[in-house]
Amino acid sequence: MAQIEQPIGRMLSGLGKGYLHLLRAKLQHLDIDRNYYALVLIDNQDGNMTQQELALKLDTDKVSIVRVIDYLSDKGYVKRVRKTEDRRKLSLVLTPKAIGALPEIKRSFSEINKIAMNGLSNVQVSELAESLKKIKSNLKENTEAL
C-alpha cells in the first residue's frame, strides 16, 4: 500500500472545500450558500420525503437535518407539509422558488463534476467512486465496532 503523506480526511475535506467554493461562485446570485444537494434529493421524491428519509440519504443525524430544513425554509425554498395518511409525519415540499433554481443547481453540479474529473478516464472515475465507497465502508465498519 502506498504511503499517504496526510490524513485521508484532510485530503477529502480540501476537495470538498474546493468543490463548494466553485459551487458557491456559480450560484452566488441565489440567496442560499449551502444545502443545494438536499434540494435535489427532495425534488427526486416529489414531495414524499420526510426529514428522517433525508437524513438517511445524506447520511447525517436528525438534528443537522432540522437545521438544514430550517435554513431552506427560512430562505423560502422548502415547506413542511403534514402527511394526510399520518398527521404525525411531515413531508418536505419544494416551493416554486426552489423549483426555479433547481435546473441551474443541477447544471452547476454537472459542470463542476466535469471540471473535477478533467483528465480522468471513465475507468478512473469508476475506480475512484468504488475506492471512496470502500473507504467509507471500512470506516463505518470500524466505527460500529467501537
ABEGO torsion letter per residue (X at the ends): XBBBABBAAAAAAAAAAAAAAAAAAAAAABABABGAAAAAAAAAAGGABBAAAAAAAAGBBAAAAAAAAAAAAAAGABBBBBBAABAABBBBBBBAAAAAAAAAAAAAAAAAAAAAABGBBAAAAAAAAAAAAAAAAAAAAAAAAX
